[in-house]
């Protein structure tokens, strides 16, 4: 046989082998009926299409294309993992409700590495419940009311005063520094100024690296580097505290006591990762949500006017005008503020996707039963539900009044901004409190506007490639006193939040597919 035929046969065999491999990749085996879809290129799948940046005021072109072709449930491959994507609100809720029965938390390796395998977000079962219980000692309502609110208010005021002298500042960086500053004090009271400065710096660098880069590769590289340095700093501080055996009323002391309990489910690595993760993720989501709230407020004069009315009324009721925001004011006097926060969270989508791994075959029913094989990943996409015009009228319009009369703190199948089920975000109330205090001081004390070149993209979460810069100046005493006089007049004449809110109401209450309010599922 000539060399020509040998080469030809080798080429044919290679082509056949590759074709067979590609066919197996594109048509994975299953004991039941797989959801429709495509798997993309071998190994990389459709990763780049999914993480391709797109405009803020649109649903991902990748998701739109897939949903139009295959419906709300489809299969794909993202980050090298066989994945079923769900954009259906009922399926999403069923998946999250059946965690530990059919599904367990699992993320692709590319998303796990930056925070480490010991992170709170990657723990499952009893250890996750235990770690979340520990976390709530820091971020739960009781500690927010007892310890955090005063520091949060004081530090926010101080940073506003500093930034007003500068005239312009990056909102996300400022909120990141504010949150990191007092969280560091709460977590570890007595650390050196150098360590405090370094820890804040590492956290801020980590979060800004996620906000100013448009590619997942760049984000992961910078996150991984900042995380390694930040974790090492936490380890050094932890080791010194453990060796000294001195007692302090901080979260680090709480974790040391937990570690020493007989039969404890956690070890040192888990505790160190927990501390770093809480400091990083809590302030990242908070600063990002604050940025978007400020952006929406600055673009909507009627919203700003109603916020000023609400917060100046709070000031007018205070006996001492120099006092900070109280827990009573936050929980019972900021109704419209919470409507603004809900609407900001709905549009921003801080958790654009959630991952669960199927550990035994499960059937999903929409119109036809589909089987998701064990070992596959399910990607829950609540952001599509948040932007569904059948649930939220004019979904890309910022309209806080759509939340009037609804429960403003709990989630539902149509509102999963902080997740759902047993893994609902431990820091949700913390984030709401910080945003509320930020808004309070901003609208009662300062004139502000955002720079015109503020850009927001989704990758798929919201990112700020150029930052979100605010121009700010302190309001004159005349402006401030005029606002208080109007608020006091309204208060004495029986005007309250519900009455004034109706002045600006433009949209009817939004109904879901069952004809109910979107929060009453």
Buried (B, 14 or more C-beta within 10 A) or exposed (E): EEEEEEEEEEEEEEEEEEEEEEEEBBEEEBEEEBBBBBBBEBEEBBBBBBBBBBEBEEBBEBBBEBBEEBBBBBBBBBBBBBBBBBBBBBBBBBBBEEBBEBBBBBBBEBBBBBBBEBBBBBBBEEEBBBBBEBBBEBBBBEBBBEBBBBBBBEBBBEBBEEBBEEEEBBBBBBBBBBBBBBBBBBBBBBBEEEBBEBBBBBBBBBBBBBBBBEEBEEBBBBBBBBBEBBBEBBBEBBEBBEEEEEEEEBBBBBBBEBBEEEEEBBEBEBBBBBBBBBBBBBBBBBBBBBBBBBBBBBEBEEBBBBBBBBBBBBBBEBEEEEEBBBBEBBBEBBBBBBBBBBBBBBBBBBBBBBBBBBBEBBEBEBEEEBBBBEEBBBBBBBBBBBBBEEBBBEBEBBBBBBBBEBEBEEBBBBBBBBBBBBBBBBBBBBBBBBBBBBBBBBBBBBBBEBEEEBEBBBBBBBBBBEBBBBEBEBBEEEEBEEBBEBBBEBBEEEBEBEEBBEEBEEBEBBBBEEEBBBBBB
